[in-house]
């Protein structure tokens, strides 16, 4: 365990080339969204710089940007801390996600072809394997891929752009309940695939609303589980 609480192997490699501040930002955001850096955790510039193999300046710039975007809280005389989302923040985000995802499911049911359905089924198979292996990180990543593919099949660029803005925050909220949702989440995915393959727009919309609502409720109930 590193001094900032990062698990061994959690620190991503900074690929070159590209503006260093952007690469540091992406690395820190990934650590936050995957919860390698936990909500409320103190972020020490010098330690993060050491882990990432950079100077403190790009780390400072990245933390300022993350603060602007609501991922990090900068507290006077205390430093930087990973933001701790309130229940209201989570509820608002997951409610918006339901609206976007339900419309995507409806459009996917209208537009999807056999090739698109095959991709969804392949992701489903991988997701079930991840659940069986109790690989939460893989399950979270595959869940994001599944929903991104439905968004892709929807064929609406504006909808996809809006969904992309909330995608990482959805992952942030989903990670703590991924094990709790477990196989049931993928059972619901299988039902959605069937509705989309049947071009049943009404059923696909309803199933997606129910699916995202289950995740929202699981998040709020996580401390009681």
C-alpha positions, -999 to +999 in steps of 0.1 A: +000+000+000+014+034-010+014+062+015-016+079-002-036+047+002-032+036-035-032-001-040+000-015-056-004-015-094-032+010-093-012+040-106-016+042-144+014+047-166+015+082-182+017+076-219+037+101-240+034+123-260+007+148-250+004+178-226+017+165-193-011+184-173-037+166-194-021+132-188-019+138-151-055+149-150-066+118-168-046+095-145-060+111-114-095+111-127-092+074-135-079+067-099-109+086-085-136+071-107-123+036-100-121+045-063-084+036-060-085+071-045-115+070-021-140+098-014-127+120+014-091+109+009-064+135+013-045+142-019-009+153-012+007+169-042+043+157-035+032+121-030+010+120-061+038+136-081+062+109-069+037+081-078+032+095-113+068+103-119+062+140-125+068+174-108+043+189-085+032+216-110+012+194-134-004+177-103-014+211-089-029+221-123-048+188-125-061+192-090-074+227-098-092+213-129-106+184-109-118+209-083-136+230-110-153+198-122-164+187-088-141+157-084-118+173-058-124+197-029-097+223-022-099+233+015-081+264+027-051+255+050-059+218+046-052+209+010-070+187-016-095+159-009-114+136-031-150+149-032-175+130-011-208+129-030-239+136-011-270+114-014-287+143-032-259+146-058-260+109-065-298+109-068-298+138-093-271+123-114-286+088-115-320+103-123-306+121-153-289+089-163-322+071-163-337+096-187-307+094-211-304+056-210-341+049-214-342+070-246-311+053-258-327+019-253-358+030-272-337+042-301-315+011-300-346-011-303-356+009-333-322+009-350-301-021-339-290-047-364-278-082-359-241-072-356-250-048-328-269-074-310-239-098-312-217-072-296-241-068-267-243-106-263-205-108-262-203-081-235-230-099-216-210-132-217-178-113-204-198-096-177-212-129-164-177-143-163-165-113-144-193-117-118-185-154-114-148-145-109-158-118-084-138-093-105-155-061-096-132-038-116-139-059-148-176-060-141-178-022-137-158-016-169-180-041-188-211-025-174-199+008-188-192-009-222-226-024-223-244+009-218-220+027-242-229+001-269-266+007-264-259+044-267-239+037-299-268+017-313-292+045-306-275+065-333-281+099-317-249+120-315-263+146-292-277+120-268-243+102-268-225+135-261-247+141-231-243+105-218-205+108-221-206+138-198-221+117-170-205+084-178-175+086-155-196+099-126-220+070-132-190+046-129-180+064-097-215+057-082-218+022-096-185+009-083-196+006-046-227-014-055-213-035-084-208-066-061-242-061-045-259-058-080-239-088-092-255-113-115-289-097-113-276-067-132-265-089-160-298-108-160-315-074-166-290-068-194-300-100-210-336-090-209-328-057-225-309-074-253-339-095-261-362-065-262-338-046-284-334-076-307-372-078-310-373-041-319-398-036-290-392+000-282-417+002-254-404-028-236-367-018-240-375+016-225-393+001-195-366-024-188-339+003-190-358+025-166-363-003-142-326-014-145-312+021-138-337+026-110-324-006-093-289+008-095-301+041-079-318+023-051-288+000-045-266+031-042-288+047-016-291+013+003-254+005+002-246+016+037-274-007+050-262-038+032 
